[in-house]
Amino acid sequence: MKIEPKIMRGVCLTSHPEGCEKEVLNQIDYVKAQGPVEMPKRVLVVGCSTGFGLASRITASFAGGAETLGISFEKGPSAKRPASPGWYNNRAFDKAAAAAGIKSHTIDGDAFSDGVKDEAAAWIKENWGQVDLIVYSLASPVRVDPDTGETYRSVLKPIGKPFTAQSVDFMTGSISDVTIEPAAQEEIAPTVKVMGGEDWARWISRYKEAGILAEGVRTVSYSYIGPEVTYPVYREGTIGQAKEDLENSASTLNEMLKDLSGQAFVSVNKALVTRASSVIPVVPLYMALLFRIMKEKGIHEGCIEQMYRLFSDRLVPGKDVPVDEKGRIRIDDWEMREDVQSAVSELWDKVTTENLSDLSDIEGFREDFLKLHGFNVDGVDYDKEVDLSAE
Ligand SMILES: NC(=O)c1ccc[n+]([C@@H]2O[C@H](COP(=O)([O-])OP(=O)(O)OC[C@H]3O[C@@H](n4cnc5c(N)ncnc54)[C@H](O)[C@@H]3O)[C@@H](O)[C@H]2O)c1
């Protein structure tokens, strides 16, 4: 069959195997061209298949020469449906790593479960003995608590009062006001349960107990702050509560890791098109304006550029890590620059459906979104039939 993008409400239901592979190879080429990075050599990436996790893994192996163990939750192909993009990305990563003689192993399963944590621990014991760096990059709408078996769901909602703002349907380019009703009190805690720091801490404490954290181990997780226009739905909304919890848990983890001379960090990253971020109301319009301004200023970055900068410039082994007053790494520094934010906010007040293409980089947003799923990638013949059973 020919595979085409099938997009419904900001979610793409198909993906292209060859396009996904090419995109992984493009990211590998990028980090190789930038040059080697000093990195720990035994790296676990939780949430390795797409977005920031994949970019971290690629940087670790192809710029840092690190062996990696990756964990993600992806769907394989069936006779009629392609796999999820992350499934193809993992396969492409493992293939490229093997070809380069770099050890990699990928576990497909629920990272929130103790079973997957223990499976990964067993692999680490057998293959490395200990792990030097744990990247925690999960984005998920649901988590089953391993202690109680209860299922928690996260929501992306404001807290306290409804939030009305302009939002774009990025495939049609139509802008309209959307109102998001506030979260019910009983929706806030589950969002923190899914996207907060509890599971990150569970990985670290379990691995400490198992004796598989190396002396000087580091762990990093990713957060977002963003501009005031998105505060009600992001930083001051349910997801913001979860991010605050994640950020606070870094200090708990720092205590836990003290006797190993280990450290835990949260890196605040830039807004980027990923499968997780494109479904957040209001955020895609902000990103389309942001990308235009950052491209004009020559400071635009994608996931791979961000992660290369994180590991080459901030989280460097043996060096003090520069952090803000709350102890966070700020790789969103260029996004949050005063000149960038004031230019975006000027456009925010002017943008309409009619002038969207002139004022914003909505085209760039769309391209990035399609590329995440292996579409719109240079050098791929999309008219070619793909035999899914052979994939
Ligand atoms: N995209 C942005 O603009 C942005 C900005 C700053 C920070 N962040 C943060 O970066 C982190 C990663 O987000 P992303 O945007 O790269 O998301 P993404 O959707 O591209 O990646 C999420 C990863 O989590 C994995 N995953 C989800 N549920 C899982 C489960 N139960 N078990 C195992 N793996 C599971 C997926 O397989 C995938 O590898 C999140 O904490 C997010 O909040 C994102």
Ligand as a Chemical Component Dictionary entry (heavy atoms), coordinates in Angstrom:
data_LIG
# 
_chem_comp.id                   LIG 
_chem_comp.type                 NON-POLYMER 
_chem_comp.pdbx_formal_charge   0 
_chem_comp.three_letter_code    LIG 
# 
loop_
_chem_comp_atom.comp_id 
_chem_comp_atom.atom_id 
_chem_comp_atom.alt_atom_id 
_chem_comp_atom.type_symbol 
_chem_comp_atom.charge 
_chem_comp_atom.model_Cartn_x 
_chem_comp_atom.model_Cartn_y 
_chem_comp_atom.model_Cartn_z 
_chem_comp_atom.pdbx_ordinal 
LIG N1  N1  N 0  7.806  19.308 22.926 1  
LIG C1  C1  C 0  8.045  20.380 23.612 2  
LIG O1  O1  O 0  7.796  21.508 23.174 3  
LIG C2  C2  C 0  8.689  20.256 24.978 4  
LIG C3  C3  C 0  9.344  21.376 25.501 5  
LIG C4  C4  C 0  9.981  21.255 26.727 6  
LIG C5  C5  C 0  9.934  20.051 27.432 7  
LIG N2  N2  N 1  9.278  18.980 26.902 8  
LIG C6  C6  C 0  9.273  17.735 27.706 9  
LIG O2  O2  O 0  10.129 16.772 27.108 10 
LIG C7  C7  C 0  9.702  15.465 27.516 11 
LIG C8  C8  C 0  9.563  14.588 26.285 12 
LIG O3  O3  O 0  8.528  15.118 25.485 13 
LIG P1  P1  P 0  8.517  15.078 23.893 14 
LIG O4  O4  O 0  7.861  16.325 23.489 15 
LIG O5  O5  O -1 9.875  14.725 23.388 16 
LIG O6  O6  O 0  7.477  13.883 23.677 17 
LIG P2  P2  P 0  7.323  12.700 22.633 18 
LIG O7  O7  O 0  5.879  12.408 22.578 19 
LIG O8  O8  O 0  8.050  12.972 21.361 20 
LIG O9  O9  O 0  8.108  11.483 23.359 21 
LIG C9  C9  C 0  7.579  10.790 24.440 22 
LIG C10 C10 C 0  8.336  9.493  24.647 23 
LIG O10 O10 O 0  7.752  8.834  25.788 24 
LIG C11 C11 C 0  7.532  7.471  25.454 25 
LIG N3  N3  N 0  6.454  6.949  26.289 26 
LIG C12 C12 C 0  5.226  7.460  26.516 27 
LIG N4  N4  N 0  4.559  6.686  27.397 28 
LIG C13 C13 C 0  5.395  5.669  27.725 29 
LIG C14 C14 C 0  5.293  4.549  28.600 30 
LIG N5  N5  N 0  4.217  4.318  29.328 31 
LIG N6  N6  N 0  6.354  3.718  28.664 32 
LIG C15 C15 C 0  7.482  3.914  27.940 33 
LIG N7  N7  N 0  7.629  4.970  27.116 34 
LIG C16 C16 C 0  6.600  5.819  27.018 35 
LIG C17 C17 C 0  7.185  7.477  23.975 36 
LIG O11 O11 O 0  7.319  6.174  23.441 37 
LIG C18 C18 C 0  8.236  8.487  23.486 38 
LIG O12 O12 O 0  9.467  7.827  23.354 39 
LIG C19 C19 C 0  8.385  15.649 28.284 40 
LIG O13 O13 O 0  8.651  15.674 29.660 41 
LIG C20 C20 C 0  7.924  17.030 27.812 42 
LIG O14 O14 O 0  7.074  17.661 28.715 43 
LIG C21 C21 C 0  8.674  19.042 25.683 44 
# 
loop_
_chem_comp_bond.comp_id 
_chem_comp_bond.atom_id_1 
_chem_comp_bond.atom_id_2 
_chem_comp_bond.value_order 
_chem_comp_bond.pdbx_ordinal 
LIG N1  C1  SING 1  
LIG C1  O1  DOUB 2  
LIG C1  C2  SING 3  
LIG C2  C3  SING 4  
LIG C2  C21 DOUB 5  
LIG C3  C4  DOUB 6  
LIG C4  C5  SING 7  
LIG C5  N2  DOUB 8  
LIG N2  C6  SING 9  
LIG N2  C21 SING 10 
LIG C6  O2  SING 11 
LIG C6  C20 SING 12 
LIG O2  C7  SING 13 
LIG C7  C8  SING 14 
LIG C7  C19 SING 15 
LIG C8  O3  SING 16 
LIG O3  P1  SING 17 
LIG P1  O4  DOUB 18 
LIG P1  O5  SING 19 
LIG P1  O6  SING 20 
LIG O6  P2  SING 21 
LIG P2  O7  DOUB 22 
LIG P2  O8  SING 23 
LIG P2  O9  SING 24 
LIG O9  C9  SING 25 
LIG C9  C10 SING 26 
LIG C10 O10 SING 27 
LIG C10 C18 SING 28 
LIG O10 C11 SING 29 
LIG C11 N3  SING 30 
LIG C11 C17 SING 31 
LIG N3  C12 SING 32 
LIG N3  C16 SING 33 
LIG C12 N4  DOUB 34 
LIG N4  C13 SING 35 
LIG C13 C14 SING 36 
LIG C13 C16 DOUB 37 
LIG C14 N5  SING 38 
LIG C14 N6  DOUB 39 
LIG N6  C15 SING 40 
LIG C15 N7  DOUB 41 
LIG N7  C16 SING 42 
LIG C17 O11 SING 43 
LIG C17 C18 SING 44 
LIG C18 O12 SING 45 
LIG C19 O13 SING 46 
LIG C19 C20 SING 47 
LIG C20 O14 SING 48 
# 
